[in-house]
Amino acid sequence: MAHVDHGKTTLLDALLKSGGTFAAHQAVVDRVMDSNDQERERGITILAKAAEIEWRGTKINFVDTPGHADFGGEVERALALVDGILLLVDAAEGPLPQTRYVLSKALARDLPVVVVLNKVDRSDARPEEVLHEVEQLFLDLAHHDHHLSFPVISAVARDGRSMKGIGMPAENADLVPLLDAILDTIPAPTDDPAAPLQALVANLDASDYLGRLAIGRVHAGVMRKGDTVTVWQHPTPTNPSPSIKRRITTLFAFRGIGREEVSEVSAGDLFILAGIDEVEVGDTIAALENAQSLPRLEVDEPVLRMSFGVNTSPYAGREGTYLTSRHLSERLFKEVLGNVSIKVNTTDTPDVISVAGRGELQLAVLIENMRREGYELQVSRPEVITKEIDGKKHEPLEAGTIDVPDEYVGAVTQALAPRKGRVTNLEPGDSGRTIVSFQAPSRGLIGFRSLLLTVTRGTALLHQSLDGYMPWAGDLPHRLGGAMIADRKGSTTAYALDNLQLRGTLFVAPGVEVYEGMVVGENSRDDEMVVNAVRAKEMTNIRTHSHDDGPKLATPITHTLESGIQWIADDELVEVTPTNIRIRKRYLSLEDRRKSGKTNK
């Protein structure tokens, strides 16, 4: 477990190689555990995954977790499977917000910790200072005195080198000190194989041949293929102890980075089973006799909500396969079964579904997955989920850090101020960069990442995590300019766009199909502007050099899914199809927009 980019997946690669998981001749890609397309493209871990190695006659199961706060639900599920954690900390950056978050969750479960100071070969590494910061973090978060005692390993995960204590591992060093520290610090499972079966489901998967797969850990007893078991399901007000009886048709265990079919798994083992179509995350699988339910897996509540609707644009159905509200709701409710940190609710409108999650990135990953699967949909701007505390409205509060070159610190603080952000600490580094720590309402940080990259010329690194709730902060600024809205359907022309670029920034190039109500650019002023983006140049008899010069168009801004979601206002939507991202008004015709404006007033 660690903050983003501190080397979790890279270290697991090295551990798998050290444990002989890969044959000597086997070609292995970097970050082998990041098997999802978006994980490899974005360079982050999104889904927690397990692997197993054998070391000194002991079987060790590893679970690789995400570092982004948006995927905290994956971290919490992973903690239900393990007996201890490796806490990675970058030897230059030190502990950051997500380090605090994952450590607090681990210590709350009373799990032993091995601290790994990674990347000690960095030119700006400061391992002694970082260890002092880690010790301070443990002092802040410890529940018991024994939490303050932990082994420290220095490592260069990329090269598979480690050593005990603080220092630079030798060139011929390996990961033996780390593996030995794991055996010495993290206890073997104390679960009783002779007790009646109790197993907790922490994750779900699906197979085209076997159907739904439940992934979890056996906490007591032995789970056997072919056995009939009791499945304790999610309690409801009318049925506080719901249970069903089902038969386990197929059983797998983790072997290396793969799965191997087995006849049984016993207490302390991780399992994958098939045959129970109704199983959900948090369910307990127990013996028929003396069946007892384990405490359900609980995760933090979502803080952002978006509306997912059926695509209603004039170009709907051109590019996607799944278009109807039935397709949309089936896909979203399927997502909930395997993702406990996403909540899905129906709305008053049958074609619109409300989806709540941890952050913009988590929701954007979900939308991108649906888009790649052939879905067409339209999504709204994210809004925060508020709470009533002591009779007053409260909104989510984020704590974050910005790693930025010294010369842009002023620009960063100026960007935070109008969004009600408050700088809590400035930590100058040795390499010309400063760590800016801040607190801000979650609402103020929607779209902040793209603004930050603009004002720092792409040099800033932003990390944030939920830090509780604060009183409602009032109105916050959004974007500076109003929308340029196409007034008719057609194909854009260079002639029309040449005139429009004098009034603002364009989002489309010549030859792009647009429709009435589609946003084609951003006005330089804050008012909206309805424009003709398909106007062709009239033919005349005038022939002069200046008159016939071709228009010189600036490169348009091409919105990605994330930037589109951040840019839109409350009365706008992002149309998402397998091949296009378009921004549009919620009401396409000018007359409908005027009517809605009167209604809103």
C-alpha positions in Angstrom: 0.0 0.0 0.0 1.2 3.5 -0.8 0.6 6.9 -2.3 0.3 7.2 -6.1 3.6 6.4 -8.0 5.6 5.2 -5.0 6.3 1.9 -6.6 3.7 -0.7 -5.4 3.2 -2.6 -8.7 6.9 -2.3 -9.6 7.9 -3.9 -6.3 5.4 -6.7 -6.7 6.9 -7.4 -10.2 10.3 -7.8 -8.5 8.9 -9.9 -5.7 7.3 -12.3 -8.2 10.6 -12.6 -10.1 12.5 -13.3 -6.8 10.0 -16.0 -5.8 10.5 -17.8 -9.1 7.0 -17.1 -10.4 8.4 -16.5 -14.0 10.6 -19.0 -15.8 14.1 -17.8 -16.7 13.2 -17.7 -20.4 9.8 -16.0 -19.9 9.3 -12.5 -21.3 7.6 -10.3 -18.8 6.1 -6.9 -19.3 6.6 -4.1 -16.7 3.8 -3.8 -14.1 2.5 -7.3 -15.0 -0.3 -6.9 -12.4 -1.7 -3.9 -14.3 -3.6 -6.0 -16.8 -6.5 -3.7 -17.5 -6.2 -1.5 -20.6 -6.8 1.7 -18.8 -4.3 0.8 -16.0 -1.5 0.4 -18.6 -2.6 3.6 -20.5 -2.9 5.8 -17.4 0.1 4.2 -15.6 -2.0 3.6 -12.4 -3.5 0.6 -10.6 -7.3 0.7 -10.6 -8.3 -2.8 -9.4 -6.8 -4.6 -6.4 -5.3 -7.9 -7.6 -3.7 -10.9 -5.8 -0.7 -13.1 -6.6 1.2 -15.8 -4.7 4.8 -16.8 -4.3 6.7 -19.5 -2.3 9.5 -18.4 0.0 11.6 -20.6 2.3 8.8 -23.2 2.3 6.1 -20.6 3.1 3.3 -19.6 0.7 2.9 -15.8 0.7 -0.2 -14.2 -0.9 0.3 -10.6 -2.1 -2.4 -8.1 -2.9 -1.5 -5.0 -5.1 -3.7 -2.0 -4.3 -4.4 1.3 -6.1 -2.8 4.5 -4.8 -5.4 7.0 -6.1 -7.9 8.2 -3.4 -10.7 7.6 -6.0 -10.2 3.9 -5.7 -10.2 3.7 -1.9 -12.9 1.1 -2.0 -10.4 -1.3 -3.6 -8.0 -0.7 -0.8 -10.6 -1.3 1.9 -11.6 -4.6 0.2 -8.0 -5.7 0.0 -7.6 -5.1 3.8 -10.3 -7.8 4.4 -8.0 -10.4 2.8 -4.6 -9.8 4.4 -2.7 -10.3 7.7 -0.3 -7.4 7.3 0.9 -4.7 4.9 4.0 -3.4 3.1 3.8 0.4 3.4 5.9 1.9 0.5 7.1 5.5 0.9 9.1 7.4 -1.8 12.5 8.2 -0.2 12.3 11.7 -1.8 8.6 12.7 -1.6 8.0 11.2 1.8 4.5 10.3 3.2 1.7 12.1 1.2 -2.1 12.2 1.8 -2.9 8.7 0.4 0.0 7.3 2.6 -1.9 8.6 5.6 -5.2 7.3 4.4 -4.1 3.7 3.7 -2.0 3.5 6.9 -5.0 4.7 9.0 -7.2 2.0 7.5 -4.5 -0.7 8.2 -3.9 0.4 11.8 -7.6 0.5 12.5 -7.6 -3.2 11.6 -4.6 -3.7 13.9 -2.4 -5.1 11.0 1.4 -5.3 11.4 3.4 -3.1 9.0 6.7 -3.4 7.2 7.9 0.1 6.0 9.8 0.1 2.7 11.6 3.3 1.8 11.6 2.9 -2.0 13.6 4.8 -4.7 16.6 5.4 -2.4 18.7 5.8 -5.6 16.9 9.1 -6.5 19.3 12.0 -6.7 17.0 14.0 -4.3 16.4 11.1 -1.9 16.4 12.0 1.8 15.7 8.7 3.6 16.6 9.8 7.1 14.2 12.7 7.0 11.5 10.6 5.3 11.8 7.9 8.0 11.3 10.7 10.7 8.2 11.8 8.8 6.9 8.2 8.7 7.5 7.8 12.4 5.6 11.0 13.1 2.7 9.6 10.9 2.6 6.4 13.0 2.6 8.6 16.2 -0.5 10.4 14.8 -2.4 7.3 13.7 -1.4 4.5 16.2 -4.1 2.9 18.2 -1.8 0.8 20.4 1.9 1.0 21.5 2.9 -2.0 19.4 2.0 0.0 16.2 5.0 2.1 16.8 7.4 -0.8 16.3 8.1 -1.8 12.7 11.0 -2.9 10.5 12.4 -0.6 7.9 13.7 -1.8 4.6 15.5 0.5 2.0 14.8 -0.6 -1.6 15.2 0.1 -5.3 12.1 -1.8 -6.5 12.9 -1.2 -10.1 16.2 -3.1 -9.8 14.9 -5.7 -7.3 17.4 -4.5 -4.6 16.9 -4.1 -0.8 18.6 -3.9 2.5 17.7 -3.7 6.2 17.6 -0.2 7.7 18.5 3.0 5.9 21.1 3.1 3.2 21.8 2.2 -0.5 21.4 -1.5 -1.3 24.6 -2.9 -3.0 24.6 -3.5 -6.7 24.4 -7.2 -6.2 21.7 -7.0 -3.5 18.3 -8.7 -3.9 14.9 -8.8 -2.2 15.9 -11.4 0.4 16.0 -8.9 3.3 12.4 -7.8 2.4 11.1 -11.3 2.1 12.7 -12.3 5.4 11.2 -9.2 7.0 7.8 -10.3 5.8 8.2 -13.7 7.3 9.5 -12.3 10.6 6.9 -9.5 11.0 3.6 -10.6 9.4 2.1 -13.6 11.2 0.9 -16.7 9.5 -2.9 -17.0 9.5 -4.4 -18.1 12.8 -7.6 -19.2 11.3 -8.8 -22.6 12.4 -9.2 -25.2 9.6 -11.1 -27.5 12.0 -13.9 -25.0 12.7 -17.1 -24.8 10.6 -16.6 -23.0 7.3 -16.6 -19.2 7.3 -15.4 -17.2 4.3 -15.8 -13.5 3.4 -16.3 -12.4 -0.3 -14.2 -9.3 -0.9 -14.4 -9.0 -4.7 -16.3 -10.3 -7.8 -15.2 -11.3 -11.2 -17.0 -12.9 -14.2 -16.2 -15.7 -16.6 -17.9 -16.3 -20.0 -18.0 -20.0 -19.1 -18.5 -20.1 -15.4 -20.6 -17.0 -14.8 -20.1 -14.9 -11.7 -16.9 -15.6 -9.7 -16.6 -14.7 -5.9 -13.1 -13.8 -4.6 -12.3 -13.8 -0.9 -10.6 -15.4 2.0 -11.4 -18.4 4.1 -11.5 -17.3 7.8 -12.3 -20.7 9.3 -12.8 -24.3 8.2 -12.3 -25.8 4.8 -14.1 -24.9 1.5 -14.6 -27.9 -0.8 -15.7 -28.1 -4.4 -19.1 -29.7 -4.7 -20.2 -28.7 -1.1 -23.5 -27.0 -0.4 -23.1 -23.9 1.7 -25.1 -21.1 3.3 -24.6 -17.6 1.7 -25.5 -14.8 4.2 -26.6 -11.8 2.0 -27.0 -8.1 2.6 -29.5 -7.4 5.4 -32.6 -5.3 4.7 -35.1 -3.7 7.2 -37.7 -6.4 6.5 -35.1 -9.3 6.5 -32.2 -8.6 8.8 -30.6 -12.1 8.3 -31.2 -13.2 4.7 -29.5 -16.4 3.6 -29.7 -18.8 0.7 -28.2 -22.3 0.1 -26.1 -22.9 -2.9 -23.6 -25.5 -4.2 -19.9 -24.6 -5.1 -19.4 -26.0 -8.6 -15.8 -24.8 -9.3 -13.0 -23.7 -7.0 -9.7 -22.0 -7.8 -6.7 -20.8 -5.8 -4.1 -18.2 -6.7 -0.8 -19.6 -8.1 1.8 -17.1 -9.1 -0.2 -14.5 -11.2 -2.6 -17.1 -12.4 -5.4 -19.3 -11.0 -5.4 -23.0 -10.6 -8.4 -25.2 -10.1 -8.3 -27.1 -6.8 -10.6 -29.4 -4.9 -10.4 -27.5 -1.6 -9.0 -24.4 0.2 -8.5 -24.2 3.9 -8.5 -21.4 6.6 -6.1 -18.5 5.7 -6.2 -19.2 1.9 -7.6 -16.9 -0.8 -10.2 -18.5 -3.1 -12.1 -17.9 -6.3 -15.4 -19.9 -6.6 -18.1 -20.3 -9.2 -21.7 -21.6 -8.9 -23.4 -18.8 -6.8 -25.0 -16.3 -9.1 -26.5 -14.2 -6.3 -23.3 -13.6 -4.3 -22.3 -10.0 -3.7 -19.3 -8.2 -2.1 -19.5 -8.5 1.7 -21.4 -11.8 1.8 -20.4 -14.6 4.1 -20.1 -18.2 2.8 -20.6 -20.5 5.7 -21.2 -24.2 6.5 -24.8 -25.5 6.5 -24.5 -26.6 10.2 -23.6 -23.9 12.8 -23.7 -21.3 10.1 -22.4 -17.9 11.4 -22.1 -14.7 9.5 -18.9 -12.6 9.5 -19.1 -8.7 9.9 -20.0 -7.2 6.5 -17.4 -5.3 4.6 -18.1 -1.6 4.9 -16.4 1.2 2.9 -16.5 5.0 3.1 -19.4 6.8 1.5 -19.2 8.4 -2.0 -18.8 12.2 -2.2 -19.6 13.0 -5.9 -22.7 12.3 -7.9 -23.3 12.4 -11.7 -26.3 11.7 -13.9 -26.0 9.0 -16.6 -28.6 9.3 -19.3 -29.6 7.8 -22.6 -28.0 9.7 -25.5 -30.7 12.0 -26.9 -28.6 13.9 -29.5 -29.6 14.0 -33.2 -26.6 11.7 -33.8 -27.6 9.1 -31.3 -27.3 5.5 -32.5 -24.7 6.2 -35.2 -21.7 4.9 -33.3 -22.7 2.7 -30.4 -24.2 -0.8 -29.9 -26.0 -0.3 -26.5 -28.3 2.6 -26.6 -31.4 2.1 -24.5 -32.1 2.8 -20.8 -32.4 -0.9 -20.2 -28.8 -1.4 -21.5 -27.6 1.5 -19.4 -29.2 0.4 -16.1 -28.2 -3.3 -16.5 -24.5 -2.2 -17.1 -24.5 0.2 -14.1 -26.2 -2.2 -11.7 -23.7 -4.9 -12.8 -20.9 -2.4 -11.9 -22.3 -2.0 -8.4 -22.1 -5.8 -7.8 -18.3 -5.7 -8.0 -17.5 -2.2 -6.9 -18.7 -1.4 -3.4 -17.6 2.3 -3.5 -20.1 3.1 -6.4 -23.7 3.7 -5.6 -26.4 3.7 -8.3 -30.0 5.0 -7.9 -32.9 5.5 -10.2 -34.3 9.1 -10.7 -37.7 10.6 -11.5 -36.8 10.3 -15.2 -36.7 6.7 -16.5 -33.9 7.4 -18.9 -31.6 9.0 -16.3 -29.7 7.1 -13.5 -27.8 8.8 -10.7 -24.3 7.3 -10.1 -22.2 8.3 -7.0 -18.5 7.6 -6.5 -15.3 8.7 -4.7 -14.1 11.2 -7.3 -13.9 12.4 -10.9 -11.3 9.9 -11.9 -13.2 6.9 -10.7 -16.4 8.0 -12.5 -14.3 8.9 -15.6 -12.8 5.4 -15.6 -16.3 3.8 -15.4 -17.6 6.0 -18.3 -14.5 5.2 -20.4 -15.0 1.4 -19.8 -18.6 1.7 -20.9 -17.6 3.7 -24.0 -15.1 1.0 -25.0 -17.8 -1.7 -24.5 -20.0 0.1 -27.1 -22.3 2.2 -24.9 -23.7 5.6 -25.9 -24.7 7.9 -23.0 -24.7 11.5 -21.9 -23.4 12.5 -18.5 -23.8 15.6 -16.3 -21.4 17.7 -14.4 -20.4 16.1 -11.1 -22.0 17.6 -8.0 -21.0 17.0 -4.4 -23.2 15.0 -1.9 -23.9 17.2 1.0 -24.8 16.2 4.6 -26.9 17.8 7.3 -24.8 18.2 10.5 -26.2 20.0 13.5 -29.0 21.4 11.3 -26.5 23.0 8.9 -25.6 22.1 5.4 -22.0 20.6 5.1 -20.0 19.6 2.0 -17.0 17.2 1.5 -13.6 18.7 2.4 -10.4 17.6 0.6 -6.9 17.6 1.8 -4.2 17.7 -0.9 -0.6 18.3 -1.8 0.8 20.0 -4.9 4.4 19.3 -5.9 5.4 22.3 -8.0 8.6 24.2 -9.1 9.4 27.1 -6.8 8.6 29.7 -9.4 4.9 28.6 -9.7 4.1 28.6 -6.0 2.5 32.0 -6.2 0.4 30.9 -9.3 -0.8 27.8 -7.4 -1.9 29.8 -4.3 -3.7 32.3 -6.5 -5.5 29.5 -8.3 -6.6 28.0 -5.0 -7.9 31.2 -3.4 -11.1 31.7 -5.4 -12.0 28.0 -5.0 -12.0 28.6 -1.2 -8.7 26.6 -0.8 -6.5 27.2 2.2 -2.8 26.6 2.1 -1.8 24.7 5.3 1.9 24.2 4.7 4.7 25.1 2.4 7.7 22.7 2.3 10.6 23.8 0.1 12.6 20.9 -1.3 16.3 20.6 -2.3 15.6 20.2 -6.1 13.9 23.5 -6.8 10.4 22.2 -6.0 8.0 23.0 -3.2 5.3 20.8 -1.7 2.1 22.9 -1.1 -0.3 21.3 1.3 -3.9 22.7 1.3 -7.5 22.1 2.2 -10.4 22.9 -0.1 -14.1 21.9 -0.6 -14.4 19.0 -3.0 -16.7 21.2 -5.1 -13.9 23.7 -5.6 -11.5 21.1 -6.9 -13.8 19.9 -9.8 -11.8 20.9 -12.9 -8.9 22.2 -10.7 -6.4 19.7 -12.1 -6.6 21.0 -15.7 -6.3 24.6 -14.4 -3.3 23.7 -12.3 -1.5 22.1 -15.3 -2.2 25.3 -17.3 -0.9 27.8 -14.8 2.2 25.7 -14.1 2.9 24.7 -17.7 2.3 21.0 -17.0 4.9 20.8 -14.2 2.7 20.3 -11.1 1.7 17.0 -9.5 -1.6 17.1 -7.6 -2.7 14.5 -5.0 -5.9 14.8 -2.9 -8.0 12.7 -0.5 -11.2 13.2 1.5 -10.7 14.9 4.9 -14.1 15.0 6.4 -16.9 17.6 5.9 -17.0 21.4 6.3 -19.9 24.0 6.3 -21.2 24.9 2.9 -18.7 27.4 1.4 -21.2 29.3 -0.8 -20.9 30.0 -4.5 -17.6 29.1 -6.2 -16.3 30.2 -9.6 -16.4 27.8 -12.6 -15.1 28.6 -16.0 -14.4 32.1 -17.3 -16.2 32.1 -20.7 -19.6 31.2 -21.9 -20.4 28.5 -24.4 -20.4 29.0 -28.2 -23.4 27.0 -29.3 -24.1 25.8 -32.9 -27.5 27.0 -34.2 -28.0 24.3 -36.9 -27.0 20.8 -38.0 -24.2 20.4 -40.6 -20.5 20.1 -41.2 -18.2 22.9 -39.9 -16.4 25.0 -42.5 -13.0 26.8 -42.2 -14.7 30.0 -43.4 -17.2 30.0 -40.4 -14.6 29.0 -37.9 -12.2 31.7 -39.0 -14.7 34.3 -38.0 -15.6 32.5 -34.7 -12.0 32.2 -33.5 -11.9 36.0 -33.1 -14.6 35.7 -30.5 -13.1 32.9 -28.4 -11.5 29.4 -28.3 -12.7 26.6 -30.7 -13.4 23.0 -29.8 -13.9 21.7 -33.3 -11.9 21.7 -36.6 -13.3 22.1 -40.1 -15.3 19.2 -41.4 -16.7 18.1 -38.1 -20.4 17.1 -37.9 -22.3 19.4 -35.5 -25.9 19.8 -34.5 -28.2 22.5 -33.0 -27.3 22.9 -29.3 -23.9 21.4 -29.6 -21.1 23.4 -28.0 -18.4 24.3 -30.5 -16.2 26.6 -28.4 -15.8 28.9 -25.4 -16.6 32.6 -25.7 -13.9 35.0 -24.5 -16.7 36.7 -22.5 -18.9 35.1 -19.8 -22.1 35.2 -21.9 -23.3 32.4 -24.2 -23.2 32.9 -28.0 -25.3 31.1 -30.6 -23.3 30.8 -33.8 -23.4 29.4 -37.3 -20.4 27.1 -37.5 -21.4 25.6 -40.9 -21.6 28.8 -43.0 -19.9 28.4 -46.4 -18.1 31.2 -48.2 -20.3 32.9 -50.8 -19.1 32.8 -54.4 -18.4 36.3 -55.9 -16.7 37.7 -58.9 -14.1 39.4 -56.9 -10.6 37.9 -57.3 -7.9 39.5 -55.2 -4.9 38.1 -53.5 -6.0 39.1 -50.0 -9.6 38.1 -50.6 -8.7 34.6 -51.7 -6.2 33.9 -48.9 -7.1 30.7 -47.1 -8.2 31.1 -43.4 -5.5 30.4 -40.8 -7.1 28.5 -37.9 -5.6 27.9 -34.5 -5.5 24.3 -33.3 -8.8 23.6 -31.5 -9.0 22.4 -28.0 -9.9 18.7 -28.1 -11.7 17.8 -24.9 -11.0 14.4 -23.3 -13.7 12.7 -21.2 -12.2 14.2 -18.0 -11.7 17.7 -19.3 -15.2 17.7 -20.8 -16.8 16.7 -17.5 -14.9 19.4 -15.7 -15.6 22.1 -18.2 -19.4 21.8 -18.5 -21.9 23.9 -16.6 -25.0 22.6 -14.8 -27.2 23.1 -17.9 -24.7 21.2 -20.2 -24.0 17.5 -20.8 -21.1 15.5 -22.2 -22.2 13.1 -25.0 -20.1 10.0 -24.9 -20.0 7.4 -27.8 -17.4 4.8 -28.7 -15.7 7.2 -31.2 -16.6 10.8 -30.0 -16.8 13.1 -27.0 -19.2 16.0 -27.6 -20.3 18.8 -25.4 -23.9 19.9 -25.7 -26.6 21.9 -24.0 -29.1 20.0 -21.9 -31.9 21.6 -24.0 -30.8 21.7 -27.7 -33.1 24.3 -29.2 -32.9 28.0 -28.3 -36.6 28.1 -27.6 -36.4 25.2 -25.1 -33.5 26.8 -23.4 -35.4 30.1 -23.0 -38.4 28.2 -21.6 -36.2 26.3 -19.1 -34.6 29.6 -18.1 -38.0 31.1 -17.3 -39.0 28.0 -15.4 -35.8 28.1 -13.3 -36.4 31.7 -12.4 
